[in-house]
Amino acid sequence: MFISFGLCLALTFYGCKASQQVSAKSGAQLWAENCQRCHNTPSPSTFSPEQWETVGMHMQTRALLTNEERDKIVSFLKQ
């Protein structure tokens, strides 16, 4: 029982720490870290802002991005 509680507590703290690390990163950082894992990153001017929204939704699923990560990346690409 104590082991289960300790494991839940550790996972909770780790999840909060990971989420704080994402919050501290810019859209440009997240874009470079996540998109370049699988392919060359396109120029932000490659797609229109509306197209980046669609690409963001698609890639969120494929790259297992959080909503916050997707929003930051798409916002960066639309600038």
Backbone hydrogen bonds, N-H to C=O, Kabsch-Sander energy under -0.5 kcal/mol:
donor,donor_aa,acceptor,acceptor_aa,energy
5,F,1,M,-2.1
6,G,2,F,-2.5
7,L,3,I,-2.5
8,C,4,S,-2.5
9,L,5,F,-2.5
10,A,6,G,-2.5
11,L,7,L,-2.5
12,T,8,C,-2.1
13,F,9,L,-2.3
14,Y,10,A,-2.6
15,G,11,L,-2.5
16,C,12,T,-2.1
17,K,13,F,-2.3
18,A,14,Y,-2.7
19,S,15,G,-2.1
20,Q,16,C,-2.1
21,Q,17,K,-2.0
22,V,18,A,-1.9
23,S,19,S,-2.1
24,A,20,Q,-1.5
25,K,21,Q,-0.6
25,K,22,V,-1.2
30,L,26,S,-2.4
31,W,27,G,-2.4
32,A,28,A,-2.3
33,E,29,Q,-2.6
34,N,30,L,-2.7
35,C,31,W,-2.1
36,Q,31,W,-0.6
36,Q,32,A,-0.8
37,R,34,N,-0.6
38,C,35,C,-1.0
39,H,35,C,-1.6
46,T,43,S,-2.3
47,F,44,P,-0.6
52,W,48,S,-2.5
53,E,49,P,-1.6
54,T,50,E,-1.5
55,V,51,Q,-2.9
56,G,52,W,-3.0
57,M,53,E,-2.0
58,H,54,T,-2.3
59,M,55,V,-3.1
60,Q,56,G,-1.9
61,T,57,M,-1.2
62,R,58,H,-1.8
63,A,59,M,-3.1
64,L,60,Q,-0.7
65,L,60,Q,-1.8
70,R,66,T,-2.5
71,D,67,N,-2.8
72,K,68,E,-2.4
73,I,69,E,-2.5
74,V,70,R,-2.9
75,S,71,D,-2.4
76,F,72,K,-2.3
77,L,73,I,-2.4
78,K,74,V,-1.9
79,Q,75,S,-0.7
79,Q,76,F,-0.9
